[in-house]
Amino acid sequence: LHLSRCDVGDCGAAAIGTALKRNRGLKELYLTGCGIGDGGAAAVADGIRSNDRLAELWLYDNDIGPFGVSFLASALKYSNHTLRALCLNSARIHPEWKRIIDHCTRMNRIAGPMEAEARK
């Protein structure tokens, strides 16, 4: 789903986060340059915690700061085992969160469906 450069904002990101909890088919979500901040990133993170289909999430060129990135990293570390690519503006990512995101997405790419299910 390509929503890049749409005026999604934090309110729209909250609706997307809710939809991601029920997602059974969406594999790629492009939210580049959508005016999403920390609150919207936290809502999307909440959605990917229980999502077992989304493989790519693109969030470049938004206003996501350390707070939002920490929620996304936490969702990957503790809950999501299918997201293989989380694309953010790397200049705003704390080195520890970057390490967590890189490690989790790499493990999700390596693990097959059965291994991902076993890690849950």
C-alpha positions as CSV (number, residue, x, y, z in Angstrom):
1,L,0.0,0.0,0.0
2,H,1.6,3.3,-1.1
3,L,0.4,6.3,0.9
4,S,3.7,8.2,0.5
5,R,3.4,12.0,0.4
6,C,-0.2,11.9,1.6
7,D,-1.2,14.0,4.6
8,V,-1.6,11.0,7.0
9,G,-0.3,12.7,10.2
10,D,-0.5,11.2,13.6
11,C,-4.2,10.8,13.6
12,G,-4.1,8.8,10.3
13,A,-1.2,6.8,11.6
14,A,-3.3,5.9,14.6
15,A,-6.0,4.5,12.3
16,I,-3.3,2.6,10.3
17,G,-2.0,1.2,13.5
18,T,-5.4,-0.1,14.4
19,A,-5.9,-1.6,11.0
20,L,-2.5,-3.3,11.2
21,K,-3.7,-5.3,14.2
22,R,-6.3,-7.0,11.9
23,N,-4.2,-7.1,8.8
24,R,-4.1,-10.5,7.1
25,G,-2.8,-9.6,3.6
26,L,-0.8,-6.4,3.5
27,K,2.9,-7.1,3.0
28,E,4.3,-3.6,2.2
29,L,3.4,-0.3,3.6
30,Y,4.9,3.0,2.3
31,L,4.4,6.0,4.6
32,T,7.2,8.2,3.3
33,G,6.8,11.9,3.9
34,C,3.4,11.6,5.5
35,G,3.8,14.1,8.4
36,I,4.0,11.3,11.0
37,G,5.6,12.2,14.4
38,D,6.4,10.3,17.5
39,G,2.7,9.7,18.4
40,G,1.9,8.3,15.0
41,A,5.0,6.1,15.1
42,A,4.0,4.7,18.5
43,A,0.5,3.9,17.1
44,V,2.0,2.1,14.1
45,A,4.4,0.3,16.5
46,D,1.4,-0.9,18.5
47,G,-0.2,-2.2,15.3
48,I,2.9,-4.2,14.2
49,R,3.2,-5.8,17.6
50,S,0.4,-8.2,16.8
51,N,0.8,-8.2,13.0
52,D,2.1,-11.3,11.4
53,R,2.0,-10.4,7.7
54,L,3.7,-7.0,7.1
55,A,7.2,-7.5,5.7
56,E,8.2,-3.9,4.8
57,L,7.5,-0.6,6.5
58,W,8.8,2.6,5.0
59,L,8.8,5.7,7.2
60,Y,11.4,7.9,5.6
61,D,11.0,11.7,5.7
62,N,8.7,12.0,8.6
63,D,9.2,13.8,11.9
64,I,9.8,10.7,14.0
65,G,12.2,11.3,16.9
66,P,13.8,9.2,19.6
67,F,10.4,8.5,21.3
68,G,8.8,7.0,18.2
69,V,11.9,5.1,17.2
70,S,12.1,3.5,20.6
71,F,8.5,2.2,20.3
72,L,9.2,0.8,16.8
73,A,12.4,-0.9,18.1
74,S,10.6,-2.3,21.1
75,A,7.8,-3.7,18.9
76,L,10.4,-5.5,16.7
77,K,12.4,-6.8,19.6
78,Y,9.6,-8.2,21.7
79,S,6.7,-8.9,19.5
80,N,7.0,-8.7,15.7
81,H,8.7,-11.6,13.9
82,T,7.7,-10.9,10.2
83,L,8.9,-7.4,9.5
84,R,12.1,-7.7,7.4
85,A,12.6,-4.0,6.5
86,L,12.0,-1.0,8.7
87,C,13.2,2.1,6.8
88,L,13.7,5.3,8.8
89,N,15.9,8.4,8.6
90,S,19.0,6.9,10.2
91,A,20.4,10.2,11.4
92,R,17.8,10.3,14.2
93,I,18.2,6.8,15.5
94,H,20.1,6.1,18.7
95,P,22.9,3.6,18.0
96,E,21.3,1.0,20.4
97,W,17.9,1.2,18.7
98,K,19.6,1.0,15.3
99,R,21.4,-2.2,16.5
100,I,18.1,-3.7,17.7
101,I,16.2,-2.8,14.5
102,D,19.0,-4.2,12.3
103,H,19.3,-7.4,14.3
104,C,15.5,-8.1,14.4
105,T,14.9,-7.4,10.8
106,R,17.9,-9.5,9.8
107,M,16.6,-12.4,12.0
108,N,13.2,-12.0,10.4
109,R,14.7,-12.3,7.0
110,I,16.7,-15.4,7.9
111,A,14.0,-17.2,9.8
112,G,11.5,-19.3,7.9
113,P,7.8,-19.1,8.8
114,M,8.1,-22.0,11.2
115,E,11.1,-20.5,13.0
116,A,9.3,-17.2,13.2
117,E,6.3,-18.9,14.7
118,A,8.5,-20.7,17.2
119,R,10.1,-17.5,18.4
120,K,6.6,-16.0,19.4
